[in-house]
Amino acid sequence: MNKRQIKENIYWLGAIDWDRRLFDSLIPLPDGTSYNAYLVRGSEKTALLDTMDPPMADKLLGQLEEIPKIDYLVSHHAEQDHSGTIPNVLEKYPEAKLVVTKKAKTMLMDLLHIAEDRFVTVEDGETLSLGNKTLKFIHTPWVHWPETMVTYLEEDRILFSCDFFGSHIATSDLYVIDRGRVYEAAKRYFAEIMMPFRSVISKNLEKLKDYNIDMIAPSHGQIYDDPAWITEAYHDWVNGPPHNLAVIPYVSMHGSTRQMVDHFTAALAEKGVRVELFNLAVTDIGKLAMSLVDAATIVLGVPTVLAGPHPAAAYAAFLANALRPKTKYLSIIGSYGWGGKTVETLSGMIGNLKAEVIDPVLCKGLPAQETFRALDELAETIAEKHKAL
């Protein structure tokens, strides 16, 4: 893909990664991704904002072939999918200065072994003139690392947001065309990497509210040329109340837990509670993370293995604890053969979740009528608590 003009003397540079299906050896990428960098040419100086993943270095250098000079290379975030090609660019442009936050300087020196004399550090709110264009740097810590910032191009009212408002989508579209598709991808992106830092992100959203932003240009995904809807979505994901939604991640070995889950799902639905089920043996973990953004209740369906929870259920508990959703209620349903410490083990894994724990429903062997009655009571309790929200 060649560089593409956004506005006069402002260009998208980047690579579309159509084939990538896993990020950080952890995060599923069902739609691939893109690595976006941006070139801003002022009347006196030229700045490149971010680079891209090291395997894509040749694509970036090819797009820069006709650019004789870069004065400033702005690094918003030290993670290598954005910073990994910085050494290549600095080698090509030996006079360029690397513009970063103070925390990013030390991180990039550690991660990429960049010489200290190549850096210029900027404070929150500091500006940099390119002549007829002005870059303003806004520190946005924990979006989603501690050193991050965004850049506001004052004259053109463009926010270069790096991971903030990003989405993993491989597409030839420069701008958002299919808003529904991008909403889902952006929500998945938020759930997987932003959700643990909701309180700090809320403060960063507040910092941006007084800026007139005509366009948001993230470092993954398409450019928002009508950005109000994605900022409103972030406000809901970060600050909004949980929805009338019970998320049930479950795994079943011989069918007992699955019978409990099916009965419990029907009981919740009859009482007006929306349910999303995730069979942990086959589920897309990113989809589960997305559902946790809105969930008022999480109920883990888990059989006992070797006196403890099934490993897939333990992983789901670990994931929820790491992502720290705004969930209000937690419980467990499941079966066991002769005994164990499933509840105690799982309870010790969710210390980050500030939620009320509702008494679990466990059964020995196949569920009987008394188990189904207990599940009905649990469903009633959850429905009443959702009404109170």
N, C-alpha and C positions, 0 to 999 in steps of 0.2 A: 504494500500500500504506500502510495506517495504521500508527501505532506499535503494537508488540505487547509484552505483558508477559512477562518472563522469570521474575522472582520479584517479590515485593512491593516496589514502588517502584523496580524495575529494568526498563528497557524497551529493546527493539530499535527503532531508528529507521533508516531506510535506503531504498534504491531497488533494484529488480530491473531489471537491464539485459538484457532478453531478446534484443535485436537486435545487441549489440556483437560483432564478430567479429575485432577486432584491437586489441591493447594496445600502447601506445608505438610505434605504426606498425611493430611487429616481431613481437609474440607472438600466435599464433593463439588465438582464443577459440571453440572449436567449440560450447561450451555456454553462451555468454554469461557474465555475471558479476553480482555484487551489490556494493553499497557499503554497509557496515554502520557505523552509529554507535550509541552506547549512552547512555542517560540514567539517572543514578543520583541518586535523591532521598533525601537524609538528613534527619534531624530538624531540622537547622539550615541546611544548605547543599545546593545542587544542582549536579551536575557533568554536563557533556556530554563524552563521550569520542569524539573524532574527528568529522569531518564527512564530506563526500563529494565526488565529482567535480563540477566547476562546472556542467556541463549539467543536473545533478540538483538544483541549489540550491533551486528552487521546491518540490520534494518535501520536502526537509528543513525549510524554513521553514514549510511547511504543517503538518508534524507537530509543530512547536514552537509553533503558534498559541496553544494553551491553556496554555503554560508561561510564567508571568508573570516568572520571574527565573532566570537562570543565573549562578551565582557563579564557576564555574571551567569553562574549556574546555580539556580535556587533548588535546594533539596528540602522538601516539606517533611519528609519522613525517611528514617534510616533503613527501613526494611528493604531487603535486596531486590524485590520486584520493582521498586521505584529507584533505588540508589545503585543497583549493582553495576550499571554501566557508567557511573561517574568517573572511574579511573580512565576509561577509554576517551571520554569527552575532554577531561583535563589534559590528557596526553596530546590530543588533537589541537587543543587551544591552550597553550602554555601560559598565556597571560590572563586567562579567566580566573575569577575569584568564586569560591564556593560559598554561597549565602545560606546560613543555617541558624537555628537557635543554639544557645550555649550547650544544652544537653545533647543536641544532635551532633555537635562538633566532636565531643568525646566518643560518642557511639560510632560515628563514621571513621574516626581514627582507629578504633578497635576493630570494626567489622571489615574495613576496606584498606587499612594501612595508608590513609591519605596523609600527606605531609601537612604539618600544622600551619605552615606559611601560606597555604592555598585558601584558608578559611577567612570569611568575614562573618561575625555573629551579629544578629539583629535582635533588638528588644521588641516586646509586644507593642504594636502600634507604630513602629518605626517605618519610615518610607524610604524609597530608593528611586531617584529620578533617572529615567532613560532619555531625557530630553522632553519630548512632548507626551510622554507616557509615564505614569507614576505607579510604582508597586508599593502597596501597603501590606505589611506583614502582621498577621493576627495569630497570636499563640493559641493553640487549641490542644492542650495536653490531654492525653489519654483518648485520642481519636486516631488510632487506638493504642499508641505507645506514648511514653511520657514526654517525648521530645517534639511532638508534631506541631505544625503550624499550617496556615492557609495563606494565600496571597489574594488581595483584592486589587484589581486594575481599575484605578479610580476613574479615568476618563471614559473607559468603555463599559464600566460597571459589570465586570466579569469577576466571579469568585472562582479561583483555581483551588479546589478543595481537597485534592489528593484522595485519601480514603473516605473522607467525610462525604456522604451521599452517594458513594460508589455502588456499582453493581457488576457482577461477573456475567457478562454477555459477550459472545463473539458475534459481531454483526458488521455489515458494511455501512450501516446507517451512522452518520456522524452525530445526528440529533435524535432525541427520543421521538419515535414514531408510534410505537405500540405501547401506550402508557400502562396498560394492564400487565403486559409482560415485564416491563421494567419495574413496576411496583413490586411484583412478586420477587424478582431478582434482588432488588434493593432491600426488601424486608429480610430475605435470606441472608444477605450480606451483613445487615445490621445485627441480626440474631446471632450470627456465628462469631463476629469479632467485636461488636460495639456494645452489646447488651450488658456485659459485666460492668461497664463504666457509665451507666445511665445518669447518675447524679452529676458527674463531671460534664457529660455531654449536654445535659440540661443547661449548665452554666455557659457552655460554648455556644449553644443556640441563642441564648440571651445576648451574648456579645455580638452576634451577627444581625440582630433584629433591626438595628438603626441604619444598616447599610442598604442603599438602593441597589438591588442585585437583579440585573436583567438576564443573566446567564450563569449557570453553574457548570464548571468544566472539571469533572473528577478525573482521577488517574486510572480508574477501571470503569468501563461501561460508556454509555452515550452521554453527550452533552445535553443539559436541560436548558432549552431556550425559552421555557415557560416554567420557572423553578418553584413557583409558589406551592404547587401540589406536593412536591417531595419534601419541602421544609415543613409543611403541615403534617405530612405522614410521620416525619421524625418527631414532631412535638407529641403526636398521639402515642407512638411507640415508647417514647421516653417518659412523658408526663401523664398520659391518659390513664384512666382506671382500667383494671383488667376486665375482660369481657365475660359474658355468661358462657364460659367454655370450660369443659373438663377434658384434659388431655390424659389419655391412658396408654402409656408405653407398656408393652407386655411381651412376655415370651412364655410358651407352653411346650412342655416336653411330651406328655402323654395325654393331653386333652383336658385335664382337670381344671387348670387355670383358665384355659380358653372358654370352658363352659361358664365359669364365674364371670369372665370378662363380657361374654355375650349377654348374659342375664343382666349384669350391672349396666351395660350400655343401654339396653332396652328400658330399664327402670329409670335411668337418668333422662332419656329422651321423652318418656311419658310424662315426666315432671317438668318439661320445658327447658332442660339443660342441653345445650349443644355439646356434642362429643366428637373428638378426633382420636382415632385409634392408630397405634403404630406397633406393628409386629416387629419386634427388635431383631428377629432372625433374618429379616429381609429389608428393613426400612432404610430409607435415605435419611441419614442423621441430620442433614441440613433442613429437611422438611420438619423433623421433630423440633429442631431449634426454632424454626419460624413459628410453630404453633405455641411455643412457650412465651413468645412475645406478648400474647393476648390472654393466656390461660389464667383463670381465677383459681383453678384446682388442678393438681396433678395427682393421679392415682396410679401407682405402679403395680402391674400385674406380674407376680413373680413366683415360680416354683422354687422349692428348696433343693439344692445340690450339695452333697457332702456337708450337710449341716449348716449351709449358708445360702445366700441368694445366688441364683443363676448368674454367671458372669456377664451376660448381656444386660440383665437388669441392673447389676452393679455398675456397669459402664453408663447406663442411662442416668442413674442417680449421680454419678460423678460428673457427667455432662451438665445436668441441671444445676448442681452445686457450683460448678465453674462459671456458668452463664448468668447466674443470679437473676432469674426473671422476677417480675413483680407479683408472682403467685401468692395467693392468700391462704390456701388450704392444701394440705398434703395427706395422703393415706396410702395404704398398701392392701391389696387383696392377693390371695394365692393359696397354694396347697403345699402339703408336705407329706412325707411318707411315714416317718417315725419321730421326728423332732428336729431341733436345730435352733439357730440364732439368726434367722433371716431378718427379722424386724430390728433386732439390736444392731446388727451389722449395717443395715441400710441407714438407720437413724444416725449412726456415727459418721455417715458420709455426706450429710446435708446441712452441715453447720452454717453455711452461708445463706441459707434460705430462711428468711424471717417470716415464717408462715406458721399458722396453727396446724398442729398434727391431730387428725381425727382418728379415733381408734380403728385399727385394721380389722379386716375380716379374713381369717385363715381357716382352712379346713384340712382334716386328715383324710387323704385319699380323694375319692370322687365327692363332689359337693352333693349334699342331701338337702331336703326341704328347709331344715333349720339354717343352712348356709344361705340359701336363696332369700329367706326372710331377713337375715342379717344384711345381705346386700341391698335389699329393698329399703331397709332402715338407713343404711349409709347413703343411698341415693336421696332419700327424703331429707336427711341432714344437710347434704351438699346443696340441694335445691333451695332450702330455706336460707342457707348462708348466702347463696348467690342473690336471692331477693333482697337481702339486707344491704348488699353492695350498691 
